[in-house]
Amino acid sequence: FWSVSIYGQTVKVDLVAQESPTDAHFRGLWVVNESVVWASGTKGSLVKTIDGGKNWEKIVVTGFEDKDFRDIVAFDDKKVFIINAGSPAYI
């Protein structure tokens, strides 16, 4: 396990290796809760789990396949903001 500080509180975190449904490289990560997690990456790719990492869904943002998404902010299992690197940058 790892210990991380969140808002001044030390929290123990168990890390579990995951199989990726894509060959994209991931840069952004957002944990909504213990079930819902999103990651953003290269090739216009996102992945999400709604069951705590047991299964991952690959999502490619149509028209943005050549973009590298460097950051993500998720609100729930359906709504996210994704931000790419580059010129022009998109949100």
HELIX and SHEET records of a PDB file:
SHEET    1   A 2 TRP A   2  ILE A   6  0                                        
SHEET    2   A 2 GLN A   9  VAL A  13 -1                                        
SHEET    1   B 4 PHE A  26  VAL A  31  0                                        
SHEET    2   B 4 VAL A  37  GLY A  41 -1                                        
SHEET    3   B 4 SER A  45  THR A  49 -1                                        
SHEET    4   B 4 GLU A  57  VAL A  60 -1                                        
SHEET    1   C 2 ASP A  68  ALA A  74  0                                        
SHEET    2   C 2 VAL A  80  ALA A  85 -1                                        
END                                                                             
